[in-house]
Amino acid sequence: MRILWIEDYDVIVQRKPSLFGEVLQNHQLTHFSDFIRAYRSISDELRQYDLIVLDINLEHSSDANMIEFASQFNLSNQAFLEEAGFHLYLRLLEQGFPKNRVVFLTGNMDVSNIRVELVKQFKAAFESPHEKDYEQAIEDIMQLAGEDRGAFELALETGQKQTVFAWLAQWSQEGGSALDGDGEKVKNTYNDFTKLFNDARQFPPVAIDKKQDCALNLQNWLRSHCERNPDNEADFDYLTLRRGILDVVAEIQKDSRIHLTQDFQEWDKITFLDGLAWQLRDFALPKTQYGAVYLALCDYLTKPFDFHGRNLLNEETTARHFKLPLSNLRNWIAHGLIMGSHTELTAQAAGVSFLFAMESLFDLEKYSIGCYGTYDELKRLYLDKSVSKQQLIDQIKVLSRNHKYYGLRRQKAPLEFIHRLTQKENANWQDENYLRHFYATSLFSLKPTEKDELLQTPFDGIVFHQLQKYL
């Protein structure tokens, strides 16, 4: 994923390797030290970022062109820069960026006061009829709790109000000192703004104190988003799919050497890719909307393949391995078979559809190319294992035995059988598993000679292991 870090103090910037740790090995980090550059990037390029780490006090920024910002609030340049991080935060909210993927990394806070405020919010949300308020209050405490998260979870699992409140009372009294390294009292800018957020009936943004376990808490926060866990699976899959596709699209757009293949010359490269990126314009999704977005994404990706899929049954080329599944999926979506069967398309299925489409349209196998190097973002959605000849044979046997796909005497028999099952002339079409049919179509579209070789590319492994989920 791509992380945007706004920090103007050189001493802190030099600590980047220790602050971000192993996160730097697998994810991209963009750093700005100047308010103006950060503001412009957030305003114009926010789609490029997935997580934001903000400092509050940016007084080491250049004060050039700051008057237009400071004068709006009757502040001096210096006063504005001391709270500039909050103005960037509000700009993020205006752009629709989800606040749970923003964290303040600041020395201008008193952890003890923050814990007290979060406990107050939790108690209010505990009595609230709105479950969303309760879930948000839990998440905010989890973000700050660090190593205490496990103890908080155990208290919540008891389901007893007294146990939970007792734990929170103890935790809120264990906050850090409000003194800086020289023993001077810090300016609690974060606390001042927390009160304003509370007055506006808004939960304040999460913050990490630079003075206490800074690297540990920051890396814990980053890992809660960058790594799949039981609490974030749906979000992780969407963000990973989104980032991988956007990176590949950007790479293809800027590379004039990449052209559409012969079969798709009537399409316009830039128009298609711009439309594809627009499908992923949302920074986050409600839990109930993931399936709908993946359906819309697959609908868009399969539009170039709206031709007679049955003609591909007789095509003995590797391209059929990619085209026929997309042609079938296009037919199933357009005629309501996916929706009618209650088959829910996943991030993994949308990712495979994207990979198939890129292979067919541009003859490319790309999983994500970042601006600062090569990152295999889309592979994070899948098991990355090679596939052997014997595994492939065994998979075919399982399909033949358990799902009656085959008479292996004729190479096209299984594909014709899949076609018959996935038409509305089949009285039981609503009971079919269309994701299994999608992956099986790809498997059975391989040429006979291909089945006699070791299939070692990540792409083959992805399709193989996805199909196994539906056997």
N, C-alpha and C positions, 0 to 999 in steps of 0.2 A: 504494500500500500504506500501511498505518498503522504508524508508528514510535513506540515509547514510549521517552522519554529521561528518565532519572533523574539529576539533577545538582543539588546543593544550593549551589554556590558562585556567587554573583551575577556575579562577573567572567567566569566561563566561560559562564554563561547569556546574558550580553550579547553574546557572540561567536557566537550561534546562526547568523546569516546567513552568516558566513564559514566556520563549522565544517561546516555541512550543504550550503552552496552551492546548486547547481541542483536538488538533491533536493527542496528545499522547494517548488519550483514545481509539481511533479507528484505529490507524495505528502504525506500528512497526518502531522503531528508533534504528539504529545501530550507535555507536559513536566510532571514532578512534582519538587518540590524537597524534599519531606518524606517520610521513610521510611514513616510510618504510611499516608499516602495511597497511596503506591506499592504497599505490601504489600497493601492492601485491593483496589486495582485489579487487581493480578496475581491475587489470590485469587478475585475475583468477576467480572471483566470481561476475562479474558485472551483470549477469543475475538475481542475488538476489535483485537488487535495482531498484526502479522506479523513485526516486527523489534524487538529490544530493545537499547538502548544504556545501560549501567549505569556509574555511578561506584562506587568501592569505599568511600571515606571519605565518610560523610554526616553529619559532626559538626555541620554547620550546620542540621540538621533540628531540629524541636522535640523536646525530650526528654520531653514529656508522654506518658503512657501507655506509656513505653518499658520500665518496670520489668518488665512481664509477659514481654517478650522477653528482656531482659538477664538476668533472674534464672534463666532456664532453663539458662544456661551459666555461672552464677556470675560474671557480668561487671557492671561498673559501666555506667551509661548511656553515659558517654563512651567506654569501651572497646568497647562494643557498636557504637556509631555509627561508630567508626573502621573497622569491618569489615562494616558493615551491607549493603553491596552484595553481598557473598557470600551473606548470608542471603536476599536477594531472588533471587539466582541459584539457590540450592537450592530455593526455593519454586517457581520456574519449572520446574525439573526434576520436582518432585513433581507439578506440574500437567500434565506430559507435553509441555512445550514443547521443541522440538528445540534442542540447545545450539549447533548451527552457525549459528543465527539470533540468537545473543546475542553481544555484544561488550562488553568493559570498556573504558571511556574513563577513564583514571586517571593520576594523577601518582605513585602509590605503587607503582612498579615499577622494575626495572632491566632495560632491553632486552637488554643483553649476556647476563645470566643466563638470560633467557627463551629467547633463541636457542640457547644451549647445551642447555637442557632439551629444546627441540623437536627438536634434532638427535639427542639421546640416544633420544628416543621414536621418531624415524624409523628409526634404526639397529636398534632392537629390533623394530619392525614390519616392517622389510625382511626379517628372518629368520623372521618369524612365518608360520605356515601359514594364518592368517586374513587373507584379502584385505581384509576390512572394516577391520582395524587399519591396514593399509598405506595404504588410501585416506584414512582419517581423518588419519593422520600427514601425508600430502601436503597435505590441505586446511588443516590447522593452520599449516603453514609458508607456504602460499600467502597465508593471511589476514594474516600478519605481514610477508611479504616486500615488499609494496608494489611499487615500481618494479623490484625484483629478480625479480619473478615470471617474466618472460620468460626470464631467464638460467637460473632453476631448471627451467623447462619444457624448455629446450634440453638441459640436463644429463640430465634424465630420459629424453628421447627417444633418447639414445645407448644406453640399456639397459645401460650398463657401470657396475658397482658402484664402481670406482675413481674414475671421472669424477664421479659423483654425490656420493660421500663427500668428494672433494677440494673440490668447490664448496661443500658444506655446511660444511666446516672453515673455509674462508675467510670465508664469510658469518657464521658464529657468532662470529668475532673482530671483526666490524665493528659490534658493538652500541653503544648510546648510553651516555652518562654517567649515573651514579646520583646526580647532584647536582641540586638544584633551582635556580631562578633566582638565589638569593642565595648559591650556593656551598655550601649546607648539604646534608649527606647525607640523602637521602630515606628514609622508612620503607618498606621493601620488603614491604608487606602482600601484594601479589600473589604475590611469590616465596615467601613463607611458605606461602601456601595452595597454590601449585603443588606444593610438596613433599608436602603432605598428600594432594593428588589422586594424585600418583605412588605414594605409599605404599598408597593404596586401589586401585591399578591402574586409575585413571581418567585419561583425557586432560583436562588443565586447560582452562578456557575461554580463548578468544582474548582478547588485550588490546591496546589501542592506547595508546601513551605520550603524555600531554598535552605533554611537554617536547620532542618531536621530530616534525616534519612531521605534526602532529596532524590538521589539516583534510584534507590530502592522503590520509592513510591511512584516515581515517574515511570519506571520500567514495568511495574505492576499494572499501572493504568494503561500503558501502551499494549501490553500483552493481553489485557482483557478485551481488546479490540482486534489486535493483529493475529491472535491465535484462536482457533476454534475451541469452544468449550460448551458445556451443556446449556449455559445461559445465553449464548449469543449465536447459535448455529445458523438461524435464519438470516440474521444481520450479516454474519461473516460471509455466508455464501453469496448473498446479494452484492456486498461490497467487493468481494473478490472477483466475481463475474463482471461487475461494472468496471472495476479498474483494469482488469485484463483486456476487456473488449475496447475500452477507450484508448488504452495504450497502443494496441495493435492498429486500430483505426487511424490514430494520429500518425503512426509510422507509415502506413500505406498512403495516407493523404500527402505527406511531404516528400515521398519518394517517386520522382517522375519516371523511374525505370520500371515501376510496377504497373502493369496494364491488365485489363480484363482479358480473359482467355477467349479463344475464337468463338465458342458457343454463346458468349454473352456480350458480343460487340454492340448490340443495340442498346445496352444499358449505359448510363453515365456514371463513371467512377465516383466523382466528387459528390454528386447528388445522392447516390445510394449511401455513401459513407456518412454524409451529413445527417441523413435521415436515421441511420442506424445509431449514431451518437445521440440524437434527440430522444430515441427510445429509452435512453438511460440518463435522462436529465435529472431525475430525482436523487437527492443525496441520501435519502432514507425512505423506507416504506412502512406503512402500518402492517401489523402482522397478518391481517386478512387479505392483503393485496399482493403478496408475493406471487401466487399462482396466476393471477390476472396479468401481472406485468410480464411474467415469463411466457404466457400465452401470446400476448401482444408482440413480444420480441421475436418469438418463433414465427408468428404470422408474417412479420416484416422480412425476416431472414429467408423465408421460403418463397416469397413472391417471384423471384427470378426463375423458380423451378416449377412454375405453374404450366407445365406441358404434360403430354400424355405419358404417364409413368409406365404404362404397359409396353410402350415401345422400348423402354430400357431393359425389359426382361430379356431381350434378345441381343443386347449390347455386351459383348465380351471384352470390356475394357476396365481398367482400374478406376476410371472416372465414375463408373456405375456404382462403385462402392460408396461414393459420396452423394451422387445426384439422386439415386432412387429413394433412399430414406427421406431426403428433403422433399422430393416430389410427392411421396406418400403422405408425409406430415402435412404438406400444403393442402392436399385433398381432404384429409381428416379434419383439419381445422376449419376449412371453408365450408364443409358440409355438416358441421356441428357434431362430429363423432367424438372429438375430444371432450367437449363440454357435456354432450349427452351421455357419455359413459362415465362421467365424473373422474376421468383420468386427470390428475393434477400434474402439470408440467413443473419440473424442478429447475434449480439453477444449473445442475449438472446436465440436464437434457438441453437447456438453452445453450450451455457452453459447447456441447458436442455439435449442436446445430450450427453454431457460429464457426467452429473448426471445419465442419463439412463445407459450409458456404465459402469460406476463404480458400479452401483447397480447390473448389470447383470454379469459383469466380476469378481467382488470382493465382492459382497454382502455388499457394503458400501454406506452409505449416508453421504457424506462429502462435505462441502462448502468451506473449507480452514482451514488448521491447520498450524499455524505459528511456527517458531522456538522458540518463546518466550511466547507462550500461544495460546489460541484458538481464531481465527478470522473468522467470517463468510463472507469472502470477496465476494463470488459469489452471496450472497443474495442481495448485493448492486445493482445488475442488475434488481431486481424484486420487486414487491409488496410482502411484507411478511405478509400475512394474512391467517387465517385458512379458511376452506371451510366446509359448513354445508351440511347435506343431502338435504335440500330443495334447496339450491343453485345448487347443482349438478343436481337435477331433473329438475329445471328450465332451466339449460343450455342445457340439452338433448332435452327439448321441443323446445327451440329456434332453435337448429340444425335441428330437425325434421321438424319444420314448415318452416323455412326460406331456408334451404338448402336440404330438402327432403332426409336426410340421412337414415330415418328409415321406416321400418316396424318393430315395437317393438315386434311383435308376436314371432319372433325367435331371440335369443340373438346374433347370428352371422350375422344377416342380414345387419346391418350398416357397419360392417367391410368388408363384401363382396361387398357392394355398393361402399365404398371408393376404394377398389381394382379395381373395374371396371372403375371408373372415372379416375384413375391414371395410366392407360395403354394407349399405343399409338393407341390401337384399338378404343379408344374413339376419335371421330372426333374432339372434342373440347378440347382435352387434354391441349393445349397451354393456354386456358383460366382459367384453374383450379388454385386455391390458395393452393399450396402444404404445406405451413406452417399451414393453417387451417386443412388440412388433417392429418398432422403430429401430432398435438396436439389432434385432435379428435380421432385418432387411439388409443392414450394412454387412453383417457377418456372411450372409448367404450370397451377397453380391460379389464377394471375392472370386477371382478367377481360380479355376482348379489348380493351376501351377502355384498360385500364391499360398494355397493351403499346405504345400509341401515344403515351405520355407519357414525359418525361424522369424517370427514377427517381433522385432525388437524395438520398434520406435514407440515413444510414449503414446502416440496417437492410437496405435493398435491396442496397447494395453488399456487405455482409457475405455474404448468401446467394449472390449472383452469384459472388463470388470464391472462396467455399468450393466451389461446384460445379465451378469450373474445375480444381480439384486432381484431380478424379476423371474427367475427360473422356479 
